[in-house]
């Protein structure tokens, strides 16, 4: 077990973690505890499963500044994983949860004298619907309003990075397409659609992506935490994360299906037709005021018909981030988890993390 560096961290002070009932946040919590940290988890509901792991759970919400002040008191670092996910819904809801919620967390952290703030962001923060191949953090684009999740994450990330100071070190991590055992958001939907014969993939391409296995995405938050505690080289910066294994998104989806014991799906839908269908589906949902999410959205159609993979140089050079799990090994672990009944159909880890999968939303 690694002893945390306390040069910028008072002895016995906990890490304040949000989003611990979600996919990514739950794994961050587990790794923090395994690594010897004390963790105080902010949760909207009772979370005995987190307490059983060894965390202290504090009830509260990102909209409630009083509960945030209580949760932040006495902590010396914060890891913010909570977010509203998905690709469908009013922009106002995403802004309230992801932008204002993050701003409230920043305010509470500074008020409490917290010195380190790690934010779970997303490559969606710079996704504008075009191919993004091998770009680094010097690329700047603001997502359009029709991508509410992406725009709200961009707004939150800018706040986090602009808050950096010598006394308040901040960093934003952008893990790309987080996947693996415990996903209760994208994977269950993917498997259900495939079993029902409703899963369609697009022709053309290649559509290249670099997905991030859950353990590496979560471990990166600990790496960033330590880096910020040692010094300010990472402060005020965003970092793309991935596995360093670029793959066609259709091949990746079929590998996920294989891990679930399902046959691959042959691409059959022309990209232009799929994008047009997405526009029509969104229009129908709005006009008819239908509940739930359309079967396909413009954001999803664009994600599945463009390439988006990113340079990992900054994360490697400044944070020392090195992916530890190959995609083949991750698929083996996922297949084992699903076969053992620890996968999405039996609940997995509760909640949905801030990073949807290839058909789920996050770039």
PECORGI-V496138 format. One record per pair of residues at least 24 apart in sequence whose C-alpha atoms are under 10 Angstrom apart, sorted by sequence separation. I is the first residue (numbers start at 1). J is the second residue. If there is no record, write none. Layout:
I | J
I | J
This chain:
13 | 37
14 | 38
15 | 39
16 | 40
17 | 41
18 | 42
19 | 43
21 | 45
26 | 50
29 | 53
30 | 54
125 | 149
126 | 150
127 | 151
217 | 241
274 | 298
275 | 299
277 | 301
278 | 302
12 | 37
13 | 38
14 | 39
15 | 40
16 | 41
17 | 42
18 | 43
19 | 44
29 | 54
30 | 55
42 | 67
80 | 105
124 | 149
125 | 150
126 | 151
216 | 241
217 | 242
275 | 300
276 | 301
12 | 38
13 | 39
14 | 40
15 | 41
16 | 42
17 | 43
18 | 44
21 | 47
29 | 55
42 | 68
79 | 105
80 | 106
124 | 150
125 | 151
216 | 242
217 | 243
274 | 300
275 | 301
13 | 40
14 | 41
20 | 47
78 | 105
122 | 149
123 | 150
124 | 151
125 | 152
126 | 153
127 | 154
216 | 243
274 | 301
275 | 302
4 | 32
21 | 49
42 | 70
43 | 71
78 | 106
122 | 150
124 | 152
125 | 153
126 | 154
273 | 301
274 | 302
21 | 50
42 | 71
121 | 150
124 | 153
125 | 154
212 | 241
213 | 242
272 | 301
275 | 304
20 | 50
41 | 71
42 | 72
123 | 153
124 | 154
125 | 155
211 | 241
212 | 242
213 | 243
271 | 301
272 | 302
274 | 304
275 | 305
4 | 35
40 | 71
78 | 109
122 | 153
123 | 154
125 | 156
183 | 214
210 | 241
211 | 242
212 | 243
271 | 302
274 | 305
1 | 33
2 | 34
3 | 35
4 | 36
40 | 72
77 | 109
121 | 153
122 | 154
125 | 157
177 | 209
178 | 210
179 | 211
180 | 212
181 | 213
182 | 214
210 | 242
211 | 243
212 | 244
1 | 34
2 | 35
3 | 36
4 | 37
63 | 96
72 | 105
76 | 109
120 | 153
121 | 154
125 | 158
176 | 209
177 | 210
178 | 211
179 | 212
180 | 213
181 | 214
209 | 242
210 | 243
211 | 244
212 | 245
271 | 304
272 | 305
1 | 35
2 | 36
3 | 37
4 | 38
62 | 96
63 | 97
71 | 105
75 | 109
176 | 210
177 | 211
178 | 212
179 | 213
180 | 214
181 | 215
209 | 243
210 | 244
211 | 245
271 | 305
1 | 36
2 | 37
20 | 55
40 | 75
62 | 97
69 | 104
72 | 107
73 | 108
74 | 109
121 | 156
122 | 157
175 | 210
176 | 211
177 | 212
178 | 213
179 | 214
180 | 215
209 | 244
210 | 245
211 | 246
270 | 305
271 | 306
1 | 37
39 | 75
61 | 97
62 | 98
65 | 101
68 | 104
69 | 105
72 | 108
73 | 109
76 | 112
77 | 113
78 | 114
121 | 157
175 | 211
176 | 212
177 | 213
178 | 214
179 | 215
209 | 245
210 | 246
211 | 247
20 | 57
38 | 75
41 | 78
63 | 100
64 | 101
68 | 105
71 | 108
72 | 109
75 | 112
76 | 113
77 | 114
78 | 115
79 | 116
80 | 117
81 | 118
82 | 119
83 | 120
119 | 156
120 | 157
137 | 174
175 | 212
176 | 213
177 | 214
178 | 215
208 | 245
209 | 246
210 | 247
17 | 55
39 | 77
40 | 78
41 | 79
42 | 80
62 | 100
63 | 101
68 | 106
69 | 107
70 | 108
71 | 109
72 | 110
73 | 111
74 | 112
75 | 113
76 | 114
77 | 115
78 | 116
79 | 117
80 | 118
81 | 119
82 | 120
83 | 121
119 | 157
175 | 213
178 | 216
179 | 217
208 | 246
209 | 247
210 | 248
211 | 249
39 | 78
43 | 82
62 | 101
63 | 102
65 | 104
68 | 107
69 | 108
72 | 111
73 | 112
74 | 113
75 | 114
76 | 115
77 | 116
78 | 117
79 | 118
80 | 119
81 | 120
82 | 121
121 | 160
175 | 214
178 | 217
207 | 246
208 | 247
209 | 248
210 | 249
15 | 55
16 | 56
17 | 57
42 | 82
61 | 101
62 | 102
63 | 103
64 | 104
65 | 105
68 | 108
69 | 109
72 | 112
73 | 113
74 | 114
75 | 115
76 | 116
77 | 117
78 | 118
79 | 119
80 | 120
81 | 121
177 | 217
178 | 218
207 | 247
208 | 248
209 | 249
14 | 55
16 | 57
62 | 103
63 | 104
64 | 105
67 | 108
68 | 109
69 | 110
71 | 112
72 | 113
73 | 114
75 | 116
76 | 117
77 | 118
78 | 119
79 | 120
80 | 121
119 | 160
175 | 216
176 | 217
206 | 247
207 | 248
208 | 249
209 | 250
211 | 252
14 | 56
16 | 58
18 | 60
62 | 104
63 | 105
65 | 107
66 | 108
69 | 111
70 | 112
72 | 114
118 | 160
119 | 161
175 | 217
206 | 248
207 | 249
208 | 250
210 | 252
18 | 61
61 | 104
62 | 105
65 | 108
69 | 112
117 | 160
118 | 161
174 | 217
175 | 218
205 | 248
206 | 249
207 | 250
208 | 251
209 | 252
18 | 62
61 | 105
68 | 112
117 | 161
173 | 217
205 | 249
206 | 250
207 | 251
208 | 252
175 | 220
205 | 250
206 | 251
62 | 108
117 | 163
174 | 220
175 | 221
117 | 164
173 | 220
202 | 249
203 | 250
116 | 164
173 | 221
201 | 249
202 | 250
115 | 164
125 | 174
172 | 221
201 | 250
29 | 79
115 | 165
121 | 171
122 | 172
123 | 173
124 | 174
171 | 221
200 | 250
28 | 79
98 | 149
102 | 153
115 | 166
116 | 167
117 | 168
118 | 169
119 | 170
120 | 171
121 | 172
122 | 173
123 | 174
124 | 175
173 | 224
97 | 149
98 | 150
99 | 151
100 | 152
103 | 155
115 | 167
116 | 168
117 | 169
118 | 170
119 | 171
120 | 172
121 | 173
122 | 174
123 | 175
124 | 176
172 | 224
201 | 253
18 | 71
28 | 81
95 | 148
98 | 151
99 | 152
102 | 155
103 | 156
106 | 159
110 | 163
114 | 167
115 | 168
116 | 169
117 | 170
118 | 171
119 | 172
120 | 173
121 | 174
122 | 175
123 | 176
171 | 224
201 | 254
17 | 71
25 | 79
91 | 145
94 | 148
95 | 149
98 | 152
99 | 153
102 | 156
103 | 157
106 | 160
113 | 167
114 | 168
115 | 169
116 | 170
117 | 171
118 | 172
119 | 173
120 | 174
121 | 175
122 | 176
123 | 177
170 | 224
171 | 225
249 | 303
250 | 304
304 | 358
309 | 363
16 | 71
17 | 72
25 | 80
26 | 81
90 | 145
91 | 146
93 | 148
94 | 149
97 | 152
98 | 153
99 | 154
100 | 155
101 | 156
102 | 157
105 | 160
113 | 168
114 | 169
115 | 170
116 | 171
117 | 172
118 | 173
119 | 174
120 | 175
121 | 176
122 | 177
170 | 225
249 | 304
250 | 305
303 | 358
304 | 359
308 | 363
16 | 72
25 | 81
90 | 146
91 | 147
92 | 148
93 | 149
94 | 150
95 | 151
96 | 152
97 | 153
98 | 154
99 | 155
100 | 156
103 | 159
107 | 163
122 | 178
169 | 225
171 | 227
248 | 304
249 | 305
303 | 359
304 | 360
307 | 363
15 | 72
16 | 73
24 | 81
25 | 82
89 | 146
90 | 147
91 | 148
94 | 151
95 | 152
98 | 155
99 | 156
102 | 159
103 | 160
106 | 163
110 | 167
171 | 228
249 | 306
300 | 357
302 | 359
303 | 360
304 | 361
14 | 72
16 | 74
23 | 81
24 | 82
88 | 146
89 | 147
90 | 148
91 | 149
94 | 152
95 | 153
98 | 156
99 | 157
102 | 160
110 | 168
169 | 227
170 | 228
249 | 307
300 | 358
301 | 359
303 | 361
14 | 73
15 | 74
16 | 75
20 | 79
22 | 81
87 | 146
88 | 147
89 | 148
90 | 149
91 | 150
93 | 152
94 | 153
97 | 156
98 | 157
99 | 158
100 | 159
109 | 168
169 | 228
248 | 307
249 | 308
300 | 359
302 | 361
303 | 362
304 | 363
13 | 73
14 | 74
15 | 75
16 | 76
17 | 77
18 | 78
19 | 79
20 | 80
21 | 81
22 | 82
87 | 147
88 | 148
89 | 149
91 | 151
92 | 152
95 | 155
99 | 159
103 | 163
168 | 228
169 | 229
247 | 307
299 | 359
300 | 360
301 | 361
303 | 363
13 | 74
14 | 75
15 | 76
16 | 77
17 | 78
18 | 79
19 | 80
20 | 81
21 | 82
22 | 83
87 | 148
88 | 149
91 | 152
95 | 156
99 | 160
171 | 232
246 | 307
299 | 360
300 | 361
302 | 363
12 | 74
13 | 75
14 | 76
15 | 77
16 | 78
17 | 79
18 | 80
19 | 81
20 | 82
86 | 148
87 | 149
106 | 168
169 | 231
170 | 232
171 | 233
172 | 234
191 | 253
195 | 257
246 | 308
247 | 309
297 | 359
299 | 361
300 | 362
12 | 75
13 | 76
14 | 77
15 | 78
16 | 79
17 | 80
18 | 81
19 | 82
85 | 148
86 | 149
87 | 150
169 | 232
171 | 234
172 | 235
178 | 241
190 | 253
194 | 257
203 | 266
204 | 267
246 | 309
296 | 359
297 | 360
299 | 362
300 | 363
10 | 74
12 | 76
13 | 77
14 | 78
15 | 79
16 | 80
17 | 81
18 | 82
19 | 83
85 | 149
86 | 150
106 | 170
168 | 232
169 | 233
170 | 234
171 | 235
172 | 236
173 | 237
174 | 238
175 | 239
176 | 240
177 | 241
178 | 242
201 | 265
202 | 266
203 | 267
204 | 268
245 | 309
246 | 310
296 | 360
297 | 361
299 | 363
10 | 75
11 | 76
17 | 82
18 | 83
84 | 149
85 | 150
166 | 231
167 | 232
169 | 234
170 | 235
171 | 236
172 | 237
173 | 238
174 | 239
175 | 240
176 | 241
177 | 242
178 | 243
191 | 256
200 | 265
201 | 266
202 | 267
203 | 268
204 | 269
244 | 309
9 | 75
10 | 76
83 | 149
166 | 232
169 | 235
170 | 236
171 | 237
172 | 238
173 | 239
174 | 240
175 | 241
176 | 242
177 | 243
187 | 253
190 | 256
191 | 257
199 | 265
200 | 266
201 | 267
202 | 268
203 | 269
204 | 270
205 | 271
244 | 310
9 | 76
10 | 77
165 | 232
168 | 235
169 | 236
170 | 237
171 | 238
172 | 239
173 | 240
174 | 241
175 | 242
176 | 243
190 | 257
191 | 258
195 | 262
199 | 266
200 | 267
201 | 268
202 | 269
203 | 270
204 | 271
242 | 309
244 | 311
8 | 76
9 | 77
84 | 152
85 | 153
164 | 232
168 | 236
169 | 237
170 | 238
171 | 239
172 | 240
173 | 241
174 | 242
175 | 243
194 | 262
195 | 263
197 | 265
199 | 267
200 | 268
201 | 269
202 | 270
203 | 271
241 | 309
242 | 310
244 | 312
8 | 77
83 | 152
84 | 153
166 | 235
187 | 256
191 | 260
194 | 263
200 | 269
201 | 270
202 | 271
203 | 272
240 | 309
241 | 310
242 | 311
243 | 312
6 | 76
83 | 153
165 | 235
187 | 257
190 | 260
191 | 261
194 | 264
201 | 271
202 | 272
240 | 310
241 | 311
242 | 312
164 | 235
165 | 236
191 | 262
194 | 265
202 | 273
203 | 274
239 | 310
240 | 311
241 | 312
259 | 330
260 | 331
163 | 235
164 | 236
188 | 260
202 | 274
239 | 311
240 | 312
241 | 313
255 | 327
259 | 331
162 | 235
163 | 236
164 | 237
187 | 260
201 | 274
202 | 275
239 | 312
240 | 313
241 | 314
242 | 315
255 | 328
258 | 331
259 | 332
161 | 235
162 | 236
200 | 274
239 | 313
240 | 314
241 | 315
259 | 333
260 | 334
261 | 335
133 | 208
134 | 209
160 | 235
161 | 236
162 | 237
239 | 314
240 | 315
241 | 316
252 | 327
256 | 331
259 | 334
260 | 335
131 | 207
132 | 208
133 | 209
160 | 236
161 | 237
180 | 256
238 | 314
239 | 315
240 | 316
255 | 331
259 | 335
260 | 336
131 | 208
132 | 209
159 | 236
160 | 237
161 | 238
179 | 256
237 | 314
238 | 315
239 | 316
258 | 335
259 | 336
260 | 337
261 | 338
158 | 236
160 | 238
237 | 315
244 | 322
245 | 323
256 | 334
257 | 335
259 | 337
260 | 338
261 | 339
158 | 237
239 | 318
242 | 321
243 | 322
244 | 323
252 | 331
256 | 335
259 | 338
260 | 339
157 | 237
158 | 238
234 | 314
239 | 319
241 | 321
242 | 322
243 | 323
247 | 327
255 | 335
259 | 339
157 | 238
234 | 315
237 | 318
241 | 322
242 | 323
243 | 324
245 | 326
246 | 327
239 | 321
241 | 323
243 | 325
244 | 326
245 | 327
243 | 326
244 | 327
260 | 343
234 | 318
243 | 327
233 | 318
234 | 319
233 | 319
18 | 105
77 | 168
79 | 170
224 | 315
227 | 318
228 | 319
77 | 169
78 | 170
79 | 171
80 | 172
223 | 315
227 | 319
16 | 109
77 | 170
79 | 172
226 | 319
227 | 320
209 | 303
224 | 318
225 | 319
25 | 120
209 | 304
220 | 315
224 | 319
24 | 120
199 | 295
207 | 303
208 | 304
223 | 319
224 | 320
120 | 217
198 | 295
207 | 304
208 | 305
209 | 306
210 | 307
211 | 308
223 | 320
224 | 321
16 | 114
120 | 218
207 | 305
208 | 306
209 | 307
210 | 308
211 | 309
221 | 319
223 | 321
15 | 114
86 | 185
202 | 301
205 | 304
206 | 305
207 | 306
208 | 307
209 | 308
210 | 309
220 | 319
223 | 322
85 | 185
86 | 186
120 | 220
137 | 237
138 | 238
201 | 301
205 | 305
206 | 306
207 | 307
208 | 308
209 | 309
210 | 310
220 | 320
221 | 321
13 | 114
15 | 116
16 | 117
17 | 118
18 | 119
19 | 120
120 | 221
137 | 238
203 | 304
204 | 305
205 | 306
206 | 307
207 | 308
208 | 309
209 | 310
210 | 311
220 | 321
15 | 117
18 | 120
119 | 221
136 | 238
137 | 239
193 | 295
202 | 304
203 | 305
204 | 306
205 | 307
207 | 309
219 | 321
220 | 322
118 | 221
136 | 239
137 | 240
201 | 304
202 | 305
219 | 322
220 | 323
118 | 222
136 | 240
201 | 305
217 | 321
219 | 323
253 | 357
9 | 114
119 | 224
135 | 240
216 | 321
219 | 324
253 | 358
8 | 114
9 | 115
118 | 224
216 | 322
217 | 323
252 | 358
253 | 359
8 | 115
9 | 116
117 | 224
118 | 225
216 | 323
8 | 116
116 | 224
117 | 225
215 | 323
216 | 324
250 | 358
116 | 225
215 | 324
216 | 325
249 | 358
116 | 226
118 | 228
213 | 323
215 | 325
216 | 326
249 | 359
116 | 227
117 | 228
212 | 323
213 | 324
214 | 325
116 | 228
117 | 229
213 | 325
115 | 228
116 | 229
212 | 325
213 | 326
115 | 229
212 | 326
213 | 327
123 | 238
212 | 327
215 | 330
116 | 232
122 | 238
123 | 239
211 | 327
213 | 329
214 | 330
118 | 235
121 | 238
122 | 239
123 | 240
210 | 327
213 | 330
117 | 235
120 | 238
121 | 239
122 | 240
123 | 241
212 | 330
213 | 331
116 | 235
119 | 238
121 | 240
122 | 241
176 | 308
177 | 309
176 | 309
176 | 310
175 | 310
174 | 310
81 | 221
80 | 221
174 | 315
79 | 221
173 | 315
79 | 222
79 | 224
212 | 357
79 | 225
211 | 357
78 | 225
180 | 327
211 | 358
77 | 225
150 | 299
181 | 330
209 | 358
147 | 297
149 | 299
180 | 330
181 | 331
77 | 228
147 | 298
148 | 299
179 | 330
180 | 331
183 | 334
77 | 229
146 | 298
147 | 299
179 | 331
180 | 332
181 | 333
182 | 334
211 | 363
76 | 229
146 | 299
147 | 300
180 | 333
181 | 334
191 | 344
192 | 345
24 | 178
180 | 334
181 | 335
191 | 345
209 | 363
23 | 178
24 | 179
27 | 182
179 | 334
180 | 335
181 | 336
182 | 337
188 | 343
189 | 344
23 | 179
24 | 180
26 | 182
181 | 337
182 | 338
187 | 343
188 | 344
189 | 345
23 | 180
180 | 337
181 | 338
187 | 344
188 | 345
23 | 181
24 | 182
186 | 344
187 | 345
188 | 346
201 | 359
8 | 167
23 | 182
24 | 183
184 | 343
185 | 344
188 | 347
22 | 182
23 | 183
182 | 342
183 | 343
184 | 344
22 | 183
23 | 184
181 | 342
182 | 343
183 | 344
184 | 345
22 | 184
23 | 185
181 | 343
182 | 344
183 | 345
184 | 346
22 | 185
180 | 343
181 | 344
184 | 347
182 | 346
183 | 347
184 | 348
182 | 347
183 | 348
184 | 349
185 | 350
182 | 348
183 | 349
184 | 350
185 | 351
186 | 352
181 | 348
182 | 349
183 | 350
184 | 351
185 | 352
186 | 353
190 | 357
181 | 349
182 | 350
183 | 351
184 | 352
185 | 353
190 | 358
129 | 298
182 | 351
183 | 352
184 | 353
185 | 354
186 | 355
187 | 356
190 | 359
129 | 299
182 | 352
183 | 353
185 | 355
186 | 356
187 | 357
189 | 359
190 | 360
128 | 299
129 | 300
131 | 302
185 | 356
186 | 357
187 | 358
189 | 360
127 | 299
129 | 301
130 | 302
131 | 303
185 | 357
186 | 358
187 | 359
129 | 302
130 | 303
133 | 306
134 | 307
135 | 308
136 | 309
137 | 310
183 | 356
186 | 359
187 | 360
128 | 302
129 | 303
131 | 305
132 | 306
133 | 307
134 | 308
135 | 309
136 | 310
137 | 311
183 | 357
186 | 360
130 | 305
131 | 306
132 | 307
133 | 308
134 | 309
135 | 310
136 | 311
137 | 312
178 | 353
185 | 360
186 | 361
127 | 303
129 | 305
130 | 306
131 | 307
132 | 308
133 | 309
134 | 310
135 | 311
136 | 312
137 | 313
178 | 354
179 | 355
129 | 306
130 | 307
131 | 308
132 | 309
133 | 310
134 | 311
135 | 312
136 | 313
137 | 314
178 | 355
179 | 356
180 | 357
129 | 307
130 | 308
131 | 309
132 | 310
133 | 311
134 | 312
136 | 314
137 | 315
177 | 355
178 | 356
179 | 357
129 | 308
175 | 354
176 | 355
177 | 356
178 | 357
179 | 358
175 | 355
176 | 356
177 | 357
178 | 358
127 | 308
174 | 355
176 | 357
177 | 358
176 | 358
177 | 359
177 | 360
31 | 215
124 | 308
177 | 361
178 | 362
123 | 308
177 | 362
178 | 363
28 | 214
32 | 218
123 | 309
176 | 362
177 | 363
27 | 214
28 | 215
31 | 218
32 | 219
35 | 222
123 | 310
175 | 362
176 | 363
27 | 215
28 | 216
30 | 218
31 | 219
174 | 362
175 | 363
27 | 216
28 | 217
29 | 218
30 | 219
32 | 221
174 | 363
24 | 214
27 | 217
28 | 218
29 | 219
31 | 221
32 | 222
23 | 214
24 | 215
27 | 218
28 | 219
31 | 222
25 | 217
26 | 218
27 | 219
28 | 220
24 | 217
25 | 218
28 | 221
29 | 222
24 | 218
28 | 222
88 | 282
23 | 218
25 | 221
24 | 221
153 | 354
89 | 291
89 | 292
88 | 292
89 | 293
88 | 293
149 | 354
87 | 293
88 | 294
86 | 293
87 | 294
88 | 296
87 | 296
88 | 297
15 | 225
87 | 297
88 | 298
87 | 298
88 | 299
150 | 361
87 | 299
149 | 361
150 | 362
87 | 300
149 | 362
150 | 363
147 | 361
8 | 226
5 | 225
6 | 226
8 | 228
9 | 229
4 | 225
5 | 226
8 | 229
9 | 230
4 | 226
5 | 227
7 | 229
8 | 230
6 | 229
7 | 230
8 | 231
5 | 229
6 | 230
7 | 231
4 | 229
5 | 230
124 | 355
132 | 363
122 | 354
123 | 355
120 | 353
121 | 354
122 | 355
120 | 354
121 | 355
122 | 356
129 | 363
120 | 355
127 | 362
128 | 363
127 | 363
124 | 361
125 | 362
126 | 363
124 | 362
125 | 363
123 | 362
124 | 363
122 | 362
123 | 363
121 | 362
122 | 363
98 | 354
86 | 352
85 | 352
86 | 353
84 | 352
85 | 353
86 | 354
83 | 352
84 | 353
85 | 354
86 | 355
87 | 356
82 | 352
83 | 353
84 | 354
85 | 355
86 | 356
82 | 353
83 | 354
84 | 355
85 | 356
86 | 357
81 | 353
82 | 354
83 | 355
87 | 359
81 | 354
86 | 359
87 | 360
88 | 361
81 | 355
86 | 360
87 | 361
85 | 360
86 | 361
87 | 362
85 | 361
86 | 362
85 | 362
49 | 349
49 | 350
47 | 350
27 | 349
26 | 349
25 | 349
26 | 350
23 | 348
24 | 349
26 | 351
23 | 349
25 | 351
26 | 352
22 | 349
23 | 350
24 | 351
25 | 352
26 | 353
21 | 349
22 | 350
23 | 351
24 | 352
25 | 353
20 | 349
21 | 350
22 | 351
23 | 352
24 | 353
25 | 354
20 | 350
21 | 351
22 | 352
23 | 353
24 | 354
20 | 351
21 | 352
22 | 353
23 | 354
24 | 355
19 | 351
20 | 352
21 | 353
22 | 354
23 | 355
19 | 352
20 | 353
22 | 355
23 | 356
19 | 353
19 | 354
